[in-house]
Amino acid sequence: MADSSVDVIEGCRLPVLRKNQENEDEWPLAEILSVKEIPGRKLYYVHYIDFNKRLDEWVTPERLDMKKLQFPKKEAKTPTKNGLPGSRPSSPEREVRKSLDLNLQTATAPSRGKTLPTPKRKAESVSLATQVSPATPVPSLPGLAEASQVSVYPAVRDTNTFNLKSNAHDDHEQLTSLTTVHQHFITLPFCNDQSLASHYYSASDSQDSSDGIPSAPRMTGSLVSDRSHDDIVTRMKNIDCIELGRHRLKPWYFSPYPQELTTLPILYLCEFCLKYLKSLKCLQRHLTKCNLRHPPGNEIYRKGTISFFEIDGRKNKTYSQNLCLLAKCFLDHKTLYYDTDPFLFYVMTEYDSKGFHIVGYFSKEKESTEDYNVACILTLPPYQRRGYGKLLIEFSYELSKVEGKTGTPEKPLSDLGLLSYRSYWSQTILEILMDLKPDNGERPQITINEISEITSVKKEDVISTLQYLNLINYYKGQYILTLSEDIVEGHERAMQKRHLPIDPKCLHFTPKDWSKRGKW
């Protein structure tokens, strides 16, 4: 459908033919990011609007619908915002978040002798809608304004409900006791409605913040990408194919491998040391000299064919940098730091007669002021949808249990990462709630803090998960958790599919106090 008389340039938008998941033709709107000429024809690199960047691709002119071509609009040389030269233009999404932040600050700021205003339900729904990945449906939450008016939510049909009672002995614990009624009810009354409001907002903010732009430079080793530095080069995949052991991987995103390697049809990696080479012959020659058959560092876990290796980013700098380069091909929300000293890397492998083959990894800061127990986390594409992602997440929390801390992943999470964490949190928390037993005929009780201590999941993530599952309702003057039969059955089905739990007995790990070390 391309018209040779019209010159398509970078920045143009037009419908482009592609196959959807059902292998049917569709014509989504796409933006032309780059144009290149090969002998005989042109190729266009397109980004499908409102689709993930990993679907970006080179297309032929025949797939372009030239009848609906939109040329790029001319913009001022220096983007301005509010008339101030040099400022970046603000997206509507960021403006919404900024206004919400201002509303939240005024809603939660302590004031003397005044009643705090109740946050509006509308603001809450906008916050969640703008921050949660489109691929992740979020059930409606009980409105805070309605809760403050003691609205009654239907709670008793064929459901399991839990009472959440307040703990008078702990002034800092707002979300507390979960009590079961005859059909699994848990109740949590709070000290006041405003404390619930602040918990709702702190949980949703910490969970789903996906702006990706830090509010201030961090002195520690954050791997959050500053999207303000995006340009046309980093928006395009630069590696066509990677051969890693017996797998060939198609990268999803840009990764800063050396420029001379980006023109190769295949980039070869040693699957044990992750060194990159330009040809199969170079790889074969390297393998005769490479003595590694497993990642460097200490093996701290082994059960069956699954092993975990702990790698210090300072002691094994080259391996850590090569691992970051590989991971950047599949992570868009994180940046690459060549200074890997502040990080520990935990690499999961699968063992066979040829050695320990990398399956995935996660990294964490040696010292985290925000209680992050994961900086980056990745399961390589050949091993996805096989339960390894949850295994990595579960292992990160097992380390937190040994350290005696609660932890949370560094935000923002990718769309796939958010789905995996939500699934893990849901299954872990539901498992605890469903295992509660009556005590001397009384309803069993458990607090949010106790759930957090048992699982090492940070309290805000526990609350956020309860919100996401739509379990919190307001009934007869109390906040209650309601488990429907659908949730219970879905949880039981999900747990039957988890064949790879972490066995704490197989973990041999001694945490180090990095704050006492002058140098990592």
PENOR-V718273 format. One record per helix or strand of 3 or more residues. SS is the DSSP state (h for helix, s for strand). FROM is the first residue (numbers start at 1). TO is the last residue. If there is no record, write none. Layout:
BEGIN
ss:SS from:FROM to:TO
ss:SS from:FROM to:TO
END
This chain:
BEGIN
ss:s from:13 to:19
ss:s from:25 to:38
ss:s from:41 to:48
ss:h from:53 to:55
ss:s from:57 to:60
ss:h from:61 to:63
ss:h from:66 to:68
ss:h from:92 to:108
ss:h from:121 to:131
ss:h from:144 to:148
ss:s from:159 to:165
ss:s from:177 to:180
ss:s from:185 to:188
ss:h from:193 to:208
ss:h from:227 to:229
ss:s from:242 to:244
ss:s from:247 to:249
ss:h from:259 to:261
ss:s from:267 to:269
ss:h from:280 to:289
ss:s from:298 to:303
ss:s from:306 to:312
ss:h from:317 to:328
ss:s from:343 to:352
ss:s from:355 to:365
ss:s from:372 to:374
ss:s from:376 to:379
ss:h from:381 to:383
ss:h from:388 to:403
ss:s from:407 to:409
ss:h from:415 to:434
ss:h from:448 to:455
ss:h from:459 to:468
ss:s from:472 to:475
ss:s from:478 to:484
ss:h from:485 to:497
ss:h from:504 to:506
ss:h from:514 to:516
END
